[in-house]
């Protein structure tokens, strides 16, 4: 049964990581112990859950991000970025917390990126309870095990469908995956043992076809070809767009196709924010 369109904009809850991304675009990657001058620099909020929430909001949804951000200088940068993206924040930070910084180098000729990040290290061990009632979808990226488990419990209790962004194996996935409705894995993702339970399991592989099994039926989604400028954030866009489609009541195959199209289109733009601005302007 699809979602009632008269219910208004779909609402999505995103629980996971928020970072500060420092993105340098270079014509050539530096050799060891060498320097190069960037052709472009961007500083913005980042992280899988944050970018997915920003995508959800750009597509017209009501997005809420639950993540540790804090109110220090770096935290204020993330807060300002979330406000610009139309995402509401539930701050899970302890006193004195600062979000991690991701240093990102984008190779201009290919659009490939390299990332060095403190990642989810420092995520609070305990997290305030986050309710899922009233939302149409929950997305988890696996960062912050306590927050992820609590949100999953709340979503299951409220009957809210869940989407897992499984970029790489994290121990908390042993608890989350069997209870999730939809899981989108990267081609590099490897679980220690087979997982059963999700209604949908999809595997993304860059420009290669997206493979999935939904309700026992296998299928593929061809990725639209574009002139690639930057692949940074394409996976986050895929997950956020899929969550928006599921929250809107779209069947899984069509939701995956729409999400893949958005992720591919994002690759025509540097960073993520320029693409988001374009999407918002078209609504």
N, C-alpha and C positions, 0 to 999 in steps of 0.2 A: 504493500500500500504506500503510495507516494505521499510526500509532504503536502499539506494544504497550502496552496499559494497565498490564500488570504491571511496567513499567519504573519506576513511581513517578511523582512529580511532575515535570512537564516543566521543563527547565532552559533559561533564556534568558540570552544575553550581550548587553548594551547598551553601545554605544560612542558617546560624544558629549559633550554639554554638561551640566555641573552648575552651577547658579547659586544665589544667595540671593534669594528673592522677597520683596519687601516690598509687601503688597497692601493698598490703601486702598479701602474701599467708601464711595461718596458718593451722596447723594440728587440732587445736581446737579453737573455739571462746572464747575470754576472758569473765570471769564472771564479774559482776559489781565491779568496783574499783580494778581490777586485771590487770596483764600484761602477755602477751605471746610473745615468740620470733618467728618472721616470718621465714619461710623456704625459701622464695624467695621474692625479692623486685624489682619492675619495676617502672620507671618514664618515661612517654611519653605524647604526646598530646592526647587529648580525646574529648569527646562530640559527640552527634549524627551526626551532619553534618560533622564534621571532620573525624570521623571514616568511615562514608559512602563514603566520597570523597577519602580516602585512599584505600578503597576497590575497588572503581571504577577504580582508577589508577593502582592498582595491577592486575586487570583483563584486562588491556591493553587500558583503556580509557584515555582521556585527561581531568583531573579533575581540576576545579577551585573552591576554597573555598572563600566565602565572609563572614567574621566574624571579630569581634573586637579582636585583638591580642596585639597590642602595641609593643614597642621596649625596654621595661624594661627587667630585668633578666628572669622573667617567660615568657614574650613574645618571647624572643630570644630562649628559650627552645622549644616553640611551632614551631617557624619558622624553626629551625634546623630539627625538626621531620617532618614537612611538606616537606621540601626539600628532606629528606631521602625517604619519601614516594612518591615523584614525583608529589606533589600537588602544584599548583600555588595559592598564597594567594592574595586576595584583602582585605586589612586591613581596617576595618570600625571603628577603635578605635579613641577615643578622646585623646588629649595629657594627658600623665600620666596614661593611662589605663593599668591595669594588668589583665590578664585572670584569671578566678576563678580556684581554686584548688579543685579537687575531691579526697577525701580520701576513698579508696576502700579496703575492706577486702574480700578475697576469701577463702572460707572454702574448704580446699584441699580434704577431703573425699567425698564431694558431688558436688563440682564445683560451688555451689551457692555463690552469692556475696552480700555484703552490701555496700551501697554507701551513703556518706555524702558529700554534695557539696553546694557551694554558688550558683550553677546553673547559670541561666541567669540574676540574680540580678546584677545591674550595667551595663547592656547592654545599649549602648547609646540610648537616646530617639529618636534622629534623625540620619539618616544614609545617606551617599552619594548614589546617584542613581547607580544601578547596571544593566547594560544592559544584555538582554538575547539573543539577535540576534547572530546567529552563533553557538548556543548550540543545542544539540539534546535532552536534558532533563534538567529540573530544579527540585532539591529536596529541600524541606523546612522542618525544624524540629520544627517550631513554636517559636523559641527563637528570640527576637528582632523584635517586631511587625512592627515597621516602615520599617525595612529592608525587612521583609517578604512580607508586602503589596506591597512595591515598586517592588520587584522582581517578584511577581505574576502579577502585572500590565504589566511589561515588557514582561513576558513570554506569556501572553494571546495576547498581541499586536503582538508578533513575531510568534505566532502559535507553541510555544514550549510546548510539553507535560510536565505536572507537577506531581511530586510524593510528597505526604505528609506523613511524619513520625509522626503519632499520638500516641505517647506513653501514654500521659495523657492529659486531657482537658486543653486547654489554651484559654482565651477569643478571641485571634486573629483568632482561628480556625473558629469562626462564619463567618468571612470574607473570609477565605482561602478555606475551604472545598467545598462550593458550586461551586467554580471556578476551582477546581483541576480535573485533569484527573484520577489520581490514588491515593487512600488513603490506607495505611496499618496501622491498629490499633493494639494495644495490647489488650489482652482479658480483661484487667482492664479498658480500655478506655470507658468513658460514656459521650456522648454529652447531653446537657440539653434538646434537642429536635431532632427529626429525621432530617437527612441531605440528600438532594437530589442534584444531579448534577454530582458527579464523575462517570466516566465510569466504574471504578473498585473500589470496597470496599473489602478489605481483612482483616481478623482477625487472628493474630498469637497468639499461646497459648503454648509457650515453646516447649516441646517435643510432645505435642498433635497436631492433624491435623490442618493445616492452612485452614481456610474456606474462600471462596470468592464468590462474585457475579461480573461477568464481562460481560458487554453488555447484562444484563438481564439473564444471564445463571449462575446458582449456581454450585459450584464444591468444591472439597477438594484436598489438597496436603498432602500426608503422609510425615512425617519428617523422614529422614533416621536415624537409630539408630547407635549411636557411644558410645565408652567409654568416658564419660564426664570427662574432666580435669578442665574446667573453662568455665562458661557460659557468662562471661563478654564480652560485645561487640557483642554478637551474633545477637541481634536485629539490630544493626548498620550495620553489614555485610549483613543481609537480605535486608535492604533498599538500601544499595549501590550496591549490586549485582542485585537487581531488576531494579534499575535505569540504570545500565549498559546494561541489557538485553533489556529494553524498548528503550534505545538510539540506540541499535544495530538493532532495528526493529523486535525483537522477539515477537510473539503473547503472550498475557497476561498469559494464563495457563502455557505455557512453561517457561515464564519468572519467574513466581512464583515458579515453580518446581526447576529451576536452582538456584534461590536465596535461597530457603529452603535448598538445598543440600550444598551450600557454608556455610550458617549459621550453619548447623549441623556439618560440617567438622571443622569449627573454634573451636568448643567446645572441640576438641581433643588436643588443644594447650593452654598453659597459656597466659593470656593477649590477645592482638590482633596482635602485631607486629610480633611475631614468625610465626603466620599463614600467615600474609601478605608476609613475606620473602619466605615462602614455595611456595605460589601461584606465586610470581614473578619468582622463580627459575624454575617453570614448563612451563613458557610461551616460 
